[in-house]
Amino acid sequence: MKREAGAWLLLCVAGAGLTLLATGRVWASARYGGAAAPVELTGGDLAPAVQPLALAALAATVALFATKGLWRRVIGAVLALCGAGIALLSWQGLSAGAAEELAAARRPLVAATGDVAAVAHTAWPYLAAAAGALLIAGGVLAVARATGWAGMSGRYDRPGSAAEQRDDKSLWEAIDRGDDPTEER
């Protein structure tokens, strides 16, 4: 189980990390007729929700080990949904029309001088979509298998049951009244 949980952790961290890396890179460049420099658009420009989804997936990955039982399945489902959102938004970022509109908004004077001659996409949106697929797989795996994985230690949890904690409270109340709770009766 340790090896499976470790592989799952690497899968999810790789998916979220690759997504975060991809969103800061150039996804498309629009070249206008007569313009010297193309307008470059990053993943954050074309799909602004991808980066927050990757951060949420990373947080869910860490949170899974702090929970037990049903909550692990819920977190796995959240992780899969984050991955689906990343994959979907990354594919939408490949739209040439979206790149043209955003490039025209960035450089309206250049856009006014001529139509877009070409929109070129890089491999980064494809990698972000693949990273989203990794997160979907990680989420599905967590839903199916995470309840059997080891979690955080209970070493630092408050000791004792609720009845013992009530006894502690009654001891303090006895001290407040002026009684000696250690005295045998």
Disulfide bonds with the S-S distance in Angstrom:
none
